[in-house]
Amino acid sequence: MSDNRLKLMEAIARRRRVTARYNGTRMTLAPHQLFERHGALFVSALNLDKNWRSDDERRLGHFKLDGLGAPELEDETFEPLPSFEAGAPRDDDVLLMAV
């Protein structure tokens, strides 16, 4: 099992924030679930560094695990989005774990 996968699984299980580099940008994520799509692993996470116009607008993005560089668990925890319901984003995705 890859180190990135283990770190994201721990972050989801313990509701801990993660910092990582994605497409050259450093970001802080609140990972809500891990799923598989066409054999690749993805994490659904809230980008905490993004400027949202309102709390109601906040939503999860899907990040390919292979694209997350050097993820690090933070000590700080997070609360899942109030509207979050665990489930695969698409019918052919496979949900592996969720908060």
matplotlib code that plots the C-alpha trace (Angstrom):
import matplotlib.pyplot as plt

x = [0.0, 1.4, 2.5, 0.1, -2.8, -2.0, -1.7, -5.1, -6.8, -5.5, -6.6, -10.1, -10.4, -9.1, -10.6, -7.3, -6.3, -3.7, -1.3, -0.1, 1.0, -1.5, -0.7, 2.1, 0.0, 0.3, -3.0, -4.7, -7.4, -10.1, -10.4, -13.9, -13.8, -11.6, -12.9, -11.7, -12.5, -11.4, -8.6, -7.3, -7.7, -9.2, -9.9, -13.0, -11.8, -12.6, -9.9, -9.5, -7.3, -9.9, -11.8, -15.5, -18.1, -20.2, -20.2, -23.1, -21.0, -18.3, -18.1, -15.8, -13.3, -12.0, -8.2, -6.4, -4.1, -1.3, -1.4, -1.0, 2.6, 4.2, 0.9, 1.5, -1.0, -1.6, -2.4, -5.5, -8.8, -11.9, -15.6, -17.2, -19.4, -22.9, -24.3, -21.8, -23.3, -20.9, -21.2, -19.4, -19.5, -20.5, -22.4, -19.3, -17.0, -16.3, -16.4, -13.6, -14.0, -15.5, -15.6]
y = [0.0, 3.4, 5.9, 8.5, 6.1, 5.3, 9.0, 9.8, 6.8, 7.9, 11.5, 10.4, 8.0, 10.6, 13.7, 15.4, 18.0, 17.3, 19.6, 18.5, 19.7, 19.3, 20.5, 22.6, 24.3, 23.7, 23.3, 22.3, 19.7, 18.2, 14.7, 13.3, 10.1, 7.8, 6.1, 4.2, 5.3, 3.1, 1.6, 4.9, 6.2, 9.6, 11.5, 13.8, 16.8, 20.3, 22.7, 24.9, 27.4, 28.3, 31.5, 30.6, 33.4, 31.8, 28.7, 27.4, 27.4, 25.2, 21.8, 18.8, 18.5, 15.2, 14.8, 11.9, 10.3, 9.9, 13.7, 14.5, 15.2, 14.8, 14.8, 15.5, 15.0, 18.1, 18.0, 20.1, 18.3, 19.2, 18.8, 17.3, 19.6, 19.5, 18.6, 15.6, 12.2, 9.4, 7.9, 7.3, 10.5, 8.4, 5.2, 3.3, 4.6, 2.4, 4.0, 2.7, 4.7, 7.9, 10.0]
z = [0.0, -0.9, 1.7, 0.2, 0.5, 4.1, 5.0, 3.4, 5.0, 8.4, 7.8, 6.8, 9.8, 12.3, 10.6, 10.3, 7.8, 5.2, 3.3, -0.1, -3.5, -6.3, -9.9, -8.5, -5.8, -2.1, -0.5, 2.8, 2.4, 4.7, 3.2, 3.5, 1.5, -0.6, -3.8, -6.8, -10.4, -13.4, -11.2, -9.9, -6.3, -5.6, -2.5, -2.1, 0.0, 0.9, -0.2, 2.9, 1.1, -1.5, -1.0, -1.0, -1.3, 1.5, 3.7, 1.7, -1.5, 0.0, -1.7, -2.1, -5.0, -6.3, -6.3, -7.9, -5.3, -7.8, -8.3, -4.6, -3.8, -0.3, 1.7, 5.4, 8.2, 10.3, 14.0, 13.3, 12.8, 10.8, 10.9, 7.8, 5.7, 7.1, 3.7, 3.3, 2.6, 2.1, -1.3, -4.6, -6.8, -9.9, -10.3, -11.6, -8.7, -5.7, -2.3, -0.1, 3.1, 4.4, 7.6]

ax = plt.figure().add_subplot(projection="3d")
ax.plot(x, y, z, "-o")
ax.set_aspect("equal")
plt.show()
